[in-house]
Amino acid sequence: MSRGKFITFEGIDGAGKSSHIAGVTNFLRTRGMPVVATREPGGTLLGEKLRELLLSEPMHLETEAMLMFAARREHLAQLIEPALARGDWVVCDRFSDATYAYQGGGRGLDKNKFAQLEQWVHGHLQPDLTLLFDLPLSVASQRISAQARDLDRFEQERADFHERVRLAYLDRAANAPQRIQVINADQSLELIKKSVEETISRICL
């Protein structure tokens, strides 16, 4: 049995990536692909408990980064790697690119420390394709403001934090152009959907 594909979705808060995951899952399933949809931090019982802490409790930057990777290690061992091994496709809302952008770009985690954690936890595995939903911070902020819900502690950060996150994402994409495909998220849902499906078809199908 051939190994499944691993596709991740990335972007600043408000970029709209999460709204397209169900669509991509359906798109792949209609083409006969067995698909597992998941998220980070989370994806496992332990990961979801760590997610609650990470999204609500203030903590030291390095504690935050290590907890992200701890949840990721469990996620890989319990869900992602077994699914890929049995031939399933895994569609994941955020992965290590998010840690690079949020803890690295946003909070200033040393790049060498990030690289060491990434190599330790999943040096053997990177996504086959990462879709980076990019749009101006002003548009993302308007979308978040329009949502009637409580914001987590990352969403509550100042605008300069989110701008650093966006720039870090674009830096990561520039250094991995074969894996990370930037999607213009400042357009209609239909155009974004078309762009996403065309990208997946061109690279993974």
Secondary structure, 3 states (H helix, E strand, C coil): CCCCCEEEEEECCCCCCHHHHHHHHHHHHCCCCCEEEEECCCCCHHHHHHHHHHHHCCCCHHHHHHHHHHHHHHHHHHHHHHHHHCCCEEEEECCHHHHHHHHHHHCCCCHHHHHHHHHHHHCCCCCCEEEEEECCHHHHHHHHHCCCCCCCCCCCCCHHHHHHHHHHHHHHHHHCCCCEEEEECCCCHHHHHHHHHHHHHHHCC
